[in-house]
Amino acid sequence: MTDLQQEKQLVLDFVNNIDKTENKHLAETISKFTSDDFHMRCTHPFNELKGADNVANDLWIPIKNSFMPIQRRMDIFYAGTNLIDNHSSKWVVNMGHLLGIFNHSFLGIVPTNKAVMLWYCEFYKVENNKITEGAFFLDIMKFMQQLQLPIIPDSTGMIGFNAGPMTHDGLYFNKQPEAEGQKTLDLMMQMANRLVGGGMKTTVPDLEKDWHKDMIWWGPGGIGASYTYEGYLKGHTGPFEEGLDYIEFTGHKLENAEGNYGGWFGWPNLKMKPKSNYMGLTSSSDKIGEMRVVDLYRRDGDKLAENWIFIDHLHFLKCVGVDLLQRNNQLNN
């Protein structure tokens, strides 16, 4: 039996201290919880950061300066060992929103002086009571949609805040039965292997094998959320498959689960090429883009019920020649 309660508490203390510490002490605070070789993989434009100073100065201080005061509203929290390395490493995962007042410019985006919600997901690897690496996915495109910026086109799915679990039971501060986490991990991987083996094509018979009929796919900015098999095919997989050529599945950095919740992230997961108008932003192109993707799942019995998805769309689009931050800055100048 693997007990990850100590790792969970370390990560909880870490994120709580990030939220509460004054910016001038932030690097020092981060260094107390992390190893000397600590590094983070973050969504564009933060990308890869090494060391407490860079994580503090290039990631958290810009966020905290623009959205103070930060209130972390966590919806999912769990820990598990990593299937990718044969369960030798321990990772703690949390997902939710950062609530703040948008008082100062962020990435060149003009502040509104109103409350905003930043949808995020974090992964932290813990070794010898230190955090040695992490990943931070911030859905900046969803934030842009929240502000109704004109550079973001209409989405095929539902626009708005992505809710936490319908069951309101996603915060696993206490240890869960190991057998339940294994069921979740097995189901996730069964579904993923079927999808990749089918060339990233999805049909209703495929969905029926792994998903409840009233499934909900909480999609990223630019795509939106979809409800039921039909909504999922119309709102996500149809446009996704019609707008992109699947080039390669490049794998995951992490695959883990606890209880009824599990997920993965990759760096990147996929290589795709626009073949038409993807999200209203691309045209046919020979440029291949990397997709850094997060998937978190809630299992209900023997089927998946909910799925939360982050795609680093700013990075993918820049790979294929569309720089959304630059377009926004040009509108403001």
Residue pairs with C-beta under 8 A, 6 or more apart in sequence:
1 178
2 81
2 87
2 90
2 178
3 175
4 79
4 80
4 81
4 90
4 92
4 175
4 258
5 174
5 175
6 129
7 79
7 90
7 92
7 126
8 77
8 79
8 92
8 172
8 173
10 33
10 92
10 126
10 129
10 131
11 79
11 92
11 94
11 124
11 126
11 131
12 77
12 173
13 33
14 30
14 33
14 34
14 124
14 131
15 72
15 94
15 122
16 72
17 29
17 32
17 33
18 26
18 29
18 30
18 60
19 70
19 71
19 72
21 29
23 56
23 61
23 64
23 65
26 56
26 60
26 61
26 64
27 52
27 53
27 55
27 56
27 57
28 52
29 56
30 38
30 52
30 55
30 56
30 60
31 52
33 130
33 131
34 52
34 130
34 131
34 132
35 127
35 130
35 131
35 132
37 50
37 132
38 50
38 51
38 52
38 55
38 130
38 131
38 132
38 133
38 134
39 48
39 49
39 50
39 51
39 133
39 134
40 46
40 48
40 49
40 50
40 55
40 59
40 133
40 134
40 135
40 136
41 47
41 48
41 133
41 134
41 135
41 136
41 253
41 267
41 292
42 48
42 49
42 59
42 135
42 136
42 137
42 138
43 136
43 137
43 138
43 139
43 140
43 292
43 310
43 312
43 314
43 315
44 140
44 312
44 314
44 315
44 318
45 107
45 314
45 325
46 58
46 59
46 136
46 138
47 315
49 55
49 58
49 59
59 136
62 106
62 107
63 70
63 98
63 106
63 118
63 138
64 70
65 104
66 100
66 102
66 103
66 104
66 105
66 106
66 111
67 98
67 100
67 101
67 102
67 103
67 106
67 116
67 118
68 100
68 101
68 103
69 100
69 101
70 98
70 99
70 100
71 98
71 99
71 100
72 96
72 97
72 98
72 99
73 96
73 97
73 98
73 99
73 117
74 94
74 95
74 96
74 171
75 95
75 96
75 97
75 163
75 164
75 165
75 170
75 171
76 93
76 94
76 95
76 96
76 164
76 165
76 170
76 171
76 261
76 296
76 308
77 92
77 93
77 94
77 95
77 170
77 171
77 172
77 173
78 92
78 93
78 170
78 172
78 176
78 257
78 258
78 259
78 261
78 262
79 90
79 91
79 92
79 93
79 172
79 256
79 258
80 90
80 91
80 93
80 181
80 185
80 256
80 257
80 258
80 262
81 87
81 88
81 89
81 90
81 91
81 256
82 88
82 89
82 90
82 91
82 125
82 254
82 255
82 256
83 185
83 189
83 255
83 256
84 251
84 252
84 253
84 254
84 255
89 125
89 127
90 125
90 126
90 127
91 123
91 124
91 125
91 126
91 254
91 256
92 123
92 124
92 126
93 121
93 122
93 123
93 124
93 256
93 263
93 296
94 121
94 122
95 120
95 121
95 122
95 164
95 296
95 308
96 119
96 120
96 164
97 117
97 118
97 119
97 120
97 161
98 117
98 118
98 120
99 115
99 116
99 117
99 118
100 115
100 116
100 118
101 113
101 114
101 115
101 116
102 111
102 112
102 113
102 114
102 115
102 116
103 111
103 113
104 111
105 111
107 140
107 325
108 325
108 328
108 329
108 332
109 143
109 144
109 147
109 149
109 328
110 332
112 147
116 143
116 146
116 147
117 146
117 161
118 138
118 139
118 143
119 138
119 139
119 142
119 143
119 161
119 162
119 310
120 136
120 137
120 138
120 139
121 136
121 137
121 265
121 294
121 296
121 308
121 310
122 134
122 135
122 136
122 137
123 134
123 135
123 254
123 265
124 131
124 133
124 134
125 131
125 132
125 133
125 134
126 132
135 253
135 254
135 265
135 267
137 265
137 292
137 294
137 310
137 312
139 220
139 221
139 310
140 221
140 314
141 152
141 220
141 221
141 222
141 313
141 314
141 324
142 162
142 220
142 221
142 222
143 221
144 151
144 152
144 221
144 324
144 328
145 152
145 155
145 159
145 221
145 222
149 328
150 331
151 324
151 327
151 328
151 331
152 221
152 222
152 324
153 279
153 280
153 281
154 280
155 222
155 223
155 224
155 279
156 223
156 224
156 226
156 234
156 235
156 236
156 238
156 239
157 217
157 219
157 223
157 224
157 225
157 226
157 231
157 235
157 236
158 224
158 225
158 226
158 227
158 235
159 224
160 225
162 218
162 219
162 225
162 308
163 218
164 170
165 261
165 298
165 306
166 216
166 298
166 305
166 306
167 298
167 300
169 260
170 261
170 298
172 258
172 259
172 261
176 258
176 259
177 259
180 258
180 259
180 260
181 257
181 258
181 259
181 262
182 257
183 299
183 302
184 257
184 258
184 259
184 260
184 261
184 262
184 297
184 299
185 255
185 256
185 257
185 262
187 210
187 297
187 299
187 302
187 303
187 304
188 255
188 257
188 262
188 263
188 264
188 295
188 297
188 299
188 304
189 255
190 210
191 209
191 210
191 211
191 304
192 264
194 206
194 209
194 210
195 202
195 206
196 249
198 206
199 246
200 241
200 246
200 249
200 270
201 237
201 241
202 232
202 233
202 237
202 241
204 229
204 230
204 233
207 215
207 229
207 232
208 229
210 303
210 304
211 229
211 303
211 304
211 305
212 300
212 303
212 304
212 305
213 228
213 229
214 227
214 228
214 305
215 227
215 228
215 229
215 232
215 304
215 305
215 306
215 307
216 225
216 226
216 227
216 305
216 306
216 307
217 225
217 226
217 227
217 232
217 235
217 236
217 307
217 309
218 225
218 306
218 307
218 308
218 309
219 225
219 226
219 235
219 236
219 309
220 309
220 310
220 311
220 313
221 313
222 279
222 281
222 311
222 313
223 235
223 236
223 239
223 240
223 279
223 311
224 235
225 235
226 232
226 234
226 235
226 236
239 278
239 279
240 278
242 275
242 276
243 274
243 275
243 276
243 277
243 278
243 279
243 282
244 272
244 273
244 274
244 275
244 278
245 272
245 273
245 274
245 275
246 270
246 272
247 270
247 271
247 272
247 273
247 288
248 270
248 271
249 269
249 270
250 266
250 268
250 269
250 270
250 271
250 290
251 266
251 269
252 264
252 265
252 266
252 269
253 264
253 265
253 266
253 267
254 264
254 265
255 262
255 263
255 264
256 262
256 263
256 264
257 263
260 298
260 299
260 300
261 296
261 297
261 298
261 299
262 296
262 297
262 299
263 294
263 295
263 296
263 297
263 308
264 294
264 295
265 292
265 293
265 294
265 295
266 292
266 293
267 292
268 290
268 291
268 292
268 293
269 291
269 292
269 293
270 290
270 291
270 293
271 288
271 289
271 290
271 291
272 288
272 289
272 291
272 316
273 285
273 286
273 287
273 288
273 289
273 320
274 282
274 283
274 284
274 285
274 287
274 289
274 320
275 284
276 282
276 283
276 284
277 283
279 313
281 317
281 322
281 324
282 317
282 320
282 321
282 322
285 320
285 321
287 319
287 320
287 321
288 319
288 320
289 315
289 316
289 317
289 319
289 320
290 315
290 316
290 319
291 311
291 312
291 316
292 311
292 312
292 315
292 316
293 309
293 310
293 311
293 312
294 308
294 309
294 310
294 311
295 307
295 308
295 309
296 307
296 308
296 309
297 304
297 306
297 307
297 308
298 304
298 305
298 306
298 307
299 305
313 324
314 324
314 325
317 323
317 324
318 324
